[in-house]
């Protein structure tokens, strides 16, 4: 009889549940989108209870589809959108407000204030992260200051904080009736409250942000048996793996050796390079983060370059400009022209992340002439993803001293063959896509399977990774450099708009 593993993949736009067998084949899956809430310009929110309801529905639907019952699942893993911040009442489970999503920029003024005092190096040296609206710390502080009574209740221990993984584990394991309040080390490393060296909540950081210790979850490894589910539809199933989504993709791509890297193309774009047991501090605008920790083994670290808007730009072209009817149509439209016609699109809708970290940047389209048409705009939108990835990879190679020969890729945008060829050309590197593209969910299943003995070790997992397709660069270097120079010029026009 096969062994089955489940993975909750709670992303920025949707929640999925995927069931894998022990040969890592997908047996069943279900997915539901949730509402994107934009109360004001720059604000992005989700309803945590909608996400919890959707999680229950996709688990039940996948089980029905596979004809399985909870005892058939050996364990489940969880992977989640990172940094998104939820506060809820310990006694009732009711959120104090909507979740503040990682893309939200409402704390931009606080970034400037904390940059002045105690200064960005105070935070970077402890956490590996620059001060930015991206991370959870300032979001928690904002909620404590703006939800009536929240700070006083939090100090008494009546308010709990969690990233989405923590909120789901708490709900799955009983909620107000004894729910487990925990997170894993990868998600904790994205709050800007965990010390990167001790892997514990840092008292000096908590004091600087004025965040009560009582509201924080316990920090655990990425692969261990945390608890059993105490709610329908998976009652009794062990929860045995938790990874932030980009770290989960790194594990799903089996990038376990120092120097191996993957890039995930989703709402944003996230390139991670495994640096082994050494936390490499970046001097080039990258993040230092925990890659994973398996059981009691030493943690592995990663350098990360985060790009805020990639797939979201295609959605914007679809929904706001109306150039295409569905996202997949952008490839054919972009192929209708031989090049970008001199048009460059910098999608700095909520500032620029790595390597610029400029919260005041705003979206810019440059190089427009009467010659430019819909196809050139579509191609410029796709190329923006390739250019932003190139900036991150160059910074990563400077920091690590490692030249990547091959980049493993995953995520929805890897279905776009034109983009993948463009990416290989701009990087001057081979781009490789795996057979199983749901690498984020696969990484969570891998973590759970390691914890309960379904998989032996990293070599066992590596033997299960299979290549689907690769793209080799075809562009000459002079053309590549001309494109990169014009992209840099376009980026300079977008900086510090606000």
C-alpha positions in Angstrom: 0.0 0.0 0.0 1.3 3.5 -0.9 2.0 6.0 1.8 0.3 9.4 1.4 1.4 12.8 2.5 -0.6 16.0 2.4 0.6 19.6 2.0 -1.3 22.8 2.8 0.0 25.5 0.5 -1.4 28.8 1.7 -0.3 31.4 -0.7 -0.9 35.1 -1.3 -3.8 34.6 -3.7 -5.1 31.1 -2.9 -5.0 28.1 -0.7 -4.3 24.6 -2.0 -4.2 21.1 -0.5 -2.1 18.6 -2.5 -1.9 14.9 -1.7 1.3 13.1 -2.7 2.1 9.4 -2.7 5.5 8.2 -1.4 6.8 8.3 -5.0 6.0 12.1 -4.9 3.3 11.7 -7.5 0.3 14.1 -7.1 -2.8 12.0 -6.2 -5.3 14.8 -5.7 -5.4 18.5 -5.2 -7.9 21.3 -4.6 -7.5 25.1 -4.7 -9.6 28.1 -3.7 -8.8 31.8 -4.2 -9.4 34.3 -1.4 -10.3 38.0 -1.6 -7.5 40.6 -2.0 -8.6 43.6 0.2 -7.3 47.0 -0.7 -8.7 49.5 1.9 -6.4 52.4 0.9 -3.6 52.9 -1.6 -0.6 50.8 -0.5 -2.7 48.7 1.9 -3.2 45.0 1.3 -5.2 42.7 3.6 -6.6 39.2 3.8 -9.4 37.8 6.0 -7.8 35.1 8.2 -11.1 33.4 8.8 -11.8 33.1 5.1 -8.3 31.5 4.7 -9.1 29.1 7.5 -12.5 28.2 5.9 -10.9 27.7 2.5 -8.2 25.5 4.1 -10.8 23.2 5.5 -12.7 23.1 2.2 -9.6 22.2 0.1 -8.5 19.5 2.5 -12.0 17.9 2.3 -12.2 18.2 -1.4 -8.8 16.7 -2.1 -9.6 13.8 0.2 -12.9 13.1 -1.6 -11.2 13.4 -5.0 -8.6 10.8 -4.0 -11.1 8.5 -2.2 -9.0 8.7 1.0 -9.8 9.2 4.7 -7.7 10.9 7.3 -6.1 7.6 8.5 -4.7 7.2 5.0 -2.5 10.3 5.4 0.8 9.6 7.2 1.3 13.3 7.9 0.8 16.8 6.5 3.1 19.7 6.0 2.3 23.4 5.8 3.8 26.0 3.6 2.7 29.6 3.6 3.0 33.2 2.4 5.6 34.7 4.7 5.6 38.0 6.7 1.8 38.3 6.5 0.7 39.2 10.0 -2.3 38.0 12.0 -3.3 39.0 15.6 -6.2 37.1 17.2 -7.9 36.6 20.6 -6.5 33.7 22.5 -9.8 32.9 24.1 -12.2 33.2 21.1 -9.9 32.7 18.1 -11.4 35.9 16.5 -8.8 38.0 14.6 -8.4 41.6 15.9 -8.5 42.8 12.3 -7.8 41.6 8.8 -4.3 40.2 8.2 -1.7 42.7 7.0 -0.2 41.1 3.9 3.6 41.1 3.1 3.0 43.5 0.2 1.4 46.2 2.4 3.3 49.5 2.8 1.3 51.3 5.5 4.3 51.3 7.8 6.6 53.2 5.4 6.8 56.2 7.8 7.9 53.9 10.6 10.7 52.5 8.4 12.1 56.0 8.0 11.8 56.6 11.8 13.5 53.4 12.8 16.2 53.9 10.1 17.1 57.2 11.8 17.2 55.6 15.3 18.4 53.0 16.2 19.5 52.6 12.6 19.2 49.8 10.0 22.4 48.1 11.0 21.0 47.5 14.5 18.4 45.3 12.9 20.4 43.9 10.0 23.2 42.5 12.2 20.7 40.6 14.4 18.2 39.4 11.8 20.0 39.5 8.4 17.1 41.8 7.2 17.1 45.5 6.3 14.4 47.7 7.7 11.4 47.5 5.3 7.7 47.5 5.3 8.0 43.9 4.0 8.6 42.1 7.3 6.2 41.3 10.2 7.8 43.5 13.0 6.4 46.9 12.0 3.1 45.3 11.0 2.6 43.9 14.5 3.6 47.3 16.0 1.1 49.1 13.8 -1.8 46.7 14.8 -0.9 47.1 18.5 -1.0 50.9 18.1 -4.2 51.1 15.9 -6.5 48.4 17.2 -8.2 49.8 20.3 -7.1 47.9 23.4 -4.8 45.6 21.5 -1.5 46.6 23.2 -3.0 46.2 26.7 -4.6 42.8 25.8 -1.3 41.6 24.3 0.7 42.5 27.3 -1.7 40.4 29.4 -1.2 37.4 27.0 -4.7 37.6 25.6 -3.6 38.4 22.1 -1.6 36.0 19.9 0.6 36.8 16.9 1.3 34.5 14.0 2.3 34.4 10.4 -0.2 32.3 8.5 1.4 29.0 9.3 1.0 29.7 13.1 -2.7 30.8 12.7 -3.5 27.6 10.7 -1.6 25.3 13.2 -3.5 26.9 16.1 -6.8 26.4 14.4 -6.0 22.8 13.2 -4.9 21.7 16.7 -8.0 22.9 18.7 -8.1 26.7 18.4 -9.4 28.3 21.6 -9.6 24.8 23.1 -5.9 24.2 23.5 -4.6 25.1 20.1 -0.8 24.9 19.7 0.9 28.3 19.3 4.1 27.6 17.3 6.0 28.5 14.1 9.1 27.1 12.4 12.5 28.7 12.2 12.1 29.8 8.5 8.9 31.8 9.2 10.3 33.2 12.4 13.4 34.5 10.5 11.0 36.7 8.4 9.4 38.5 11.3 12.6 40.6 12.0 12.2 39.6 15.7 14.3 36.4 15.7 18.1 36.5 16.3 19.7 34.8 13.3 22.5 33.3 15.4 20.6 32.1 18.5 17.3 31.2 16.6 15.4 32.7 19.5 13.2 35.8 19.9 15.6 38.7 20.5 14.8 40.8 23.7 16.5 43.9 22.2 14.5 43.6 19.0 11.3 43.2 21.0 12.1 46.2 23.1 13.0 48.3 20.1 9.6 47.5 18.4 7.7 47.5 21.7 6.2 44.0 21.1 5.3 41.9 24.2 7.0 38.5 24.3 3.8 36.9 25.5 2.1 37.2 22.1 4.8 35.3 20.2 4.7 31.6 19.3 7.4 29.0 20.2 10.1 28.5 17.5 10.5 24.9 16.2 12.4 23.2 13.5 11.0 22.9 9.9 10.7 19.1 10.2 9.4 17.4 13.3 6.1 16.1 14.7 4.5 19.1 16.2 1.0 17.9 17.1 -2.0 16.0 15.6 -4.9 17.7 13.9 -7.9 18.0 16.2 -10.5 19.3 13.7 -12.3 18.1 10.6 -11.6 17.0 8.0 -8.1 15.7 9.0 -8.6 14.8 12.7 -5.8 12.7 14.0 -3.3 13.3 11.2 0.2 14.5 12.4 1.4 17.9 11.5 5.1 17.3 10.8 6.5 20.0 8.5 6.4 23.8 8.3 8.3 26.0 5.9 7.8 29.5 4.6 6.9 29.2 0.9 10.2 30.2 -0.6 12.2 27.9 1.7 9.7 25.1 0.9 10.4 25.6 -2.8 14.2 25.4 -2.0 13.6 22.0 -0.3 11.2 20.9 -3.0 13.9 21.6 -5.6 16.3 19.6 -3.4 18.8 22.4 -3.2 20.5 21.0 -0.1 24.1 21.7 -1.1 25.8 25.0 -0.5 25.8 26.9 -3.8 22.6 25.5 -5.2 19.8 27.9 -6.0 16.2 28.2 -7.1 14.0 30.9 -8.3 10.2 30.9 -7.8 8.0 32.9 -10.2 4.7 33.7 -8.5 3.0 36.9 -7.4 6.5 38.0 -6.7 9.8 36.4 -7.5 12.1 34.9 -4.9 15.6 33.6 -5.6 17.3 31.6 -2.8 20.9 30.4 -2.6 21.8 27.7 -0.1 24.9 28.9 1.9 25.1 25.9 4.1 25.5 26.2 7.9 27.0 29.7 7.5 24.8 32.8 7.6 26.3 35.0 4.9 25.6 38.7 5.6 24.9 40.5 2.4 26.6 43.7 1.3 24.7 43.9 -1.9 21.1 44.4 -0.8 20.1 40.8 -0.3 18.4 39.1 2.7 20.1 36.6 5.0 17.5 34.0 6.1 17.1 30.5 7.5 16.8 28.0 4.6 15.5 25.1 6.7 16.3 23.1 9.9 15.6 19.4 9.8 14.9 18.1 13.3 17.7 18.8 15.7 20.4 19.1 12.9 22.2 22.4 12.4 20.2 25.0 10.5 21.0 25.8 6.9 21.0 29.4 5.8 20.3 31.1 2.5 20.8 34.4 0.7 17.5 35.6 -0.8 16.6 38.2 -3.3 13.0 39.2 -3.1 11.1 40.9 -6.0 7.7 42.3 -5.1 5.9 42.2 -8.5 6.4 39.7 -11.3 3.3 37.5 -11.8 1.3 40.3 -10.3 2.4 42.5 -13.2 0.8 40.1 -15.7 -2.4 40.3 -13.6 -2.2 44.1 -13.7 -1.8 44.1 -17.5 -4.9 41.8 -17.7 -7.1 43.6 -15.1 -6.0 47.2 -15.2 -5.0 47.7 -18.8 -7.2 45.0 -20.4 -4.6 44.0 -22.9 -5.3 40.3 -22.4 -8.3 38.3 -21.3 -6.4 35.7 -19.2 -2.9 35.7 -17.9 -1.7 32.9 -20.2 -2.5 35.1 -23.2 0.5 37.4 -22.5 2.9 35.0 -24.1 1.3 35.0 -27.5 0.9 38.8 -27.4 4.6 39.3 -26.5 5.6 36.9 -29.3 3.8 39.1 -31.8 6.8 41.4 -31.8 10.5 40.5 -32.2 11.7 42.6 -29.3 10.6 45.2 -26.7 10.7 48.1 -29.2 12.7 50.1 -26.7 10.0 49.9 -24.0 10.9 49.1 -20.4 8.4 48.5 -17.6 9.6 48.8 -13.9 6.7 47.4 -11.8 7.5 49.3 -8.6 3.9 49.4 -7.5 4.8 49.2 -3.8 8.4 50.2 -4.0 11.4 48.0 -5.0 12.7 45.1 -3.0 16.1 43.5 -3.5 18.7 44.8 -4.3 17.4 48.4 -4.1 15.1 48.4 -1.1 13.5 51.7 -2.1 10.0 52.1 -0.6 9.6 55.4 -2.5 10.0 53.8 -5.9 6.8 53.7 -8.1 5.9 51.9 -11.3 7.3 53.4 -14.5 7.0 52.7 -18.3 9.8 54.3 -20.3 10.9 54.4 -23.9 7.4 54.8 -25.4 7.2 56.1 -29.0 4.5 56.1 -31.6 6.0 52.8 -32.8 5.2 51.0 -29.5 2.1 48.8 -29.4 0.3 46.2 -27.2 2.9 43.6 -28.1 5.8 45.7 -26.9 4.0 46.5 -23.6 3.4 42.8 -23.1 7.0 41.9 -23.9 8.3 44.6 -21.6 6.1 43.2 -18.8 7.6 39.8 -19.2 11.1 41.1 -19.5 10.7 43.0 -16.3 10.7 39.7 -14.4 13.9 38.5 -16.2 15.6 41.9 -15.6 14.7 41.9 -11.9 15.9 38.4 -11.5 19.2 39.3 -13.2 19.8 42.1 -10.7 19.2 39.7 -7.8 21.5 37.0 -9.2 24.3 39.5 -9.8 24.1 40.6 -6.2 24.0 37.0 -5.0 27.1 36.1 -6.9 28.9 39.1 -5.4 28.0 38.2 -1.9 28.6 34.5 -2.1 31.6 34.4 -4.4 29.8 31.6 -6.3 29.0 31.7 -10.0 25.8 29.8 -10.7 25.9 27.8 -13.9 22.3 26.5 -13.6 19.2 28.1 -12.1 16.3 25.8 -11.0 13.0 27.5 -11.6 9.4 26.8 -10.4 6.1 28.6 -10.0 3.2 29.4 -12.3 5.2 31.7 -14.7 7.5 28.9 -15.7 4.7 27.7 -18.0 5.7 30.7 -20.1 8.3 29.4 -22.5 9.1 32.8 -23.9 9.8 34.1 -20.4 12.0 31.2 -19.6 14.1 31.7 -22.8 14.3 35.4 -22.1 15.4 34.6 -18.6 18.2 32.3 -19.9 19.3 35.0 -22.4 19.4 37.8 -19.8 21.2 35.8 -17.2 23.5 34.0 -19.6 22.8 30.9 -17.6 20.9 27.6 -18.2 17.4 27.6 -16.7 16.0 24.2 -15.6 12.4 23.4 -14.8 11.5 20.2 -12.8 8.8 17.7 -13.7 6.8 18.5 -10.5 6.2 22.3 -10.7 4.3 22.4 -7.4 7.7 22.6 -5.6 6.4 24.7 -2.7 3.8 22.1 -1.6 6.3 19.3 -2.4 8.9 20.9 0.0 6.3 20.9 2.8 5.5 17.2 2.0 9.2 16.4 2.0 9.7 18.1 5.4 6.7 16.1 6.9 7.9 12.9 5.3 11.4 13.3 6.7 10.0 13.8 10.2 8.1 10.5 10.2 10.5 8.4 8.3 8.8 8.1 4.9 12.0 9.6 3.4 15.5 8.7 4.7 17.6 11.8 4.1 18.5 14.6 1.6 20.0 12.1 -0.8 16.7 10.1 -0.9 14.8 13.3 -1.7 17.4 14.3 -4.3 16.9 11.0 -6.1 13.3 11.8 -6.6 13.9 15.2 -8.4 13.5 15.0 -12.1 14.0 17.5 -14.9 11.3 18.5 -17.3 12.9 21.0 -19.6 15.9 23.3 -19.8 16.6 26.6 -21.7 20.1 27.6 -22.8 21.1 31.2 -23.6 21.2 32.2 -27.2 21.7 36.0 -27.0 25.1 37.6 -27.8 26.8 39.5 -25.0 26.6 42.9 -26.7 22.8 42.7 -27.1 22.5 41.5 -23.5 24.6 44.3 -22.0 22.6 46.9 -24.1 19.3 45.6 -22.6 20.7 45.5 -19.1 22.1 49.1 -19.3 18.7 50.4 -20.5 16.9 48.5 -17.8 19.2 50.1 -15.1 18.4 53.5 -16.6 14.7 52.7 -16.4 15.0 51.7 -12.8 16.8 55.0 -12.0 13.7 56.8 -13.2 11.4 55.0 -10.8 13.5 55.5 -7.6 12.3 57.9 -4.8 9.2 58.9 -6.7 7.4 59.3 -3.4 
